[in-house]
Amino acid sequence: MTSQLHFPKLHRLIHWLLAFSILFILLTIVLRSTWMEKTHIATILQSGLQSDNVVISQQQAITIAKSIRNEMFQWHYIVGYFVGVLVLFRMYYSKKVGVFMPNPFKKNSLHDRLQGLLYIAFYLFLASIVITGLVIHFLGHDFILYSQCKTFHKLSWWGIVGFMLIHIGGVMFANGRGNKDTITKMING
């Protein structure tokens, strides 16, 4: 693959909006499974109310905890929709302007073929996250394949995390190997 001379503003905008949106969604996942985990919040609620001589059951505390947590998790859905729109826009943009990644099926260097495959995997993981997220959100617990959809949704996030680690590591490696402006190109063009 020939060195990319510059990245157009729209390309960089999509890249950074997608990056920050994914990081934000990951933050909501971490919050939901740690500090805002329902039994954790329920215990804090029960403890706080007990100091005021108010006693509520574990189930009541969990119901309140879920309502508190759901307020935060609404942002997971909102930004998830935004990611879906960005993925569709990125596909349209790539078709219109051209794909900014090496073709893994041409006789390129091993690095370029692996890089192309990694991007394909990334967009497949993103598409599966968006699709399963929409199914989970709109069809809910009554959907016959709900648990499988939820499992696939969660597993796909590990693919995104893996891509991010490889992507950031690869950019830093390339930047250190003589492509000193790799990061600058994605920020300034």
C-alpha positions, 0 to 999 in steps of 0.5 A, a space after each residue: 500500500 502506498 503511503 497515505 498523503 493525507 486524510 480528508 476532513 470528513 474521513 477524520 471526522 468519521 474516524 474520531 466520532 466513531 472512536 469517541 463514541 465507542 469509548 463512551 459506550 465502553 464507559 457505559 458498559 464498565 459503569 453498569 458492571 462495576 460502580 452502577 451494578 444493581 446489587 452494589 447500588 442496592 446495598 448502598 441504598 439499603 445501608 443509607 436508608 437504614 441509617 435513617 431507620 427506613 428499611 426496604 427489601 433487597 428486591 425494592 432496593 434492586 428495583 430502585 437501583 435499576 431505575 438509577 442505572 437505567 438513566 445512565 444506560 440510556 446514553 448507551 442506546 443513544 450513542 449506539 444509534 449514533 454508531 449505527 448511523 456512523 457505520 452506515 455513513 462510513 460505508 457510503 463514504 467509502 463507496 463514494 470516495 474510496 476505501 482507505 485501507 489496503 485490500 487484503 485479497 490483492 498481492 500486497 505485503 503481509 502487513 497490508 493484507 493483515 491490516 485490511 483483514 483487521 479493518 474488515 473484522 472491525 466493521 463486521 464486529 461493529 455491524 454485529 454490535 449494532 444489529 444485535 443491539 437493535 434486536 435486544 433493545 426493540 425485541 427485548 426478553 420476549 424474543 426467542 433468541 434474546 439470550 444468544 443475541 445478548 451473548 453475541 453482542 457482548 462477545 463482539 465487544 471483545 473484538 472491538 476492544 482487541 481491534 482498538 488495542 491492535 490499532 493503537 499499538 500498530 499506529 504507535 509502532 508505525 510512528 516509531 518506525 519512521 512514519 513520524 507523521 502517522 498520528 498527525 495525518 489523522 489529526 491535521 490531515 
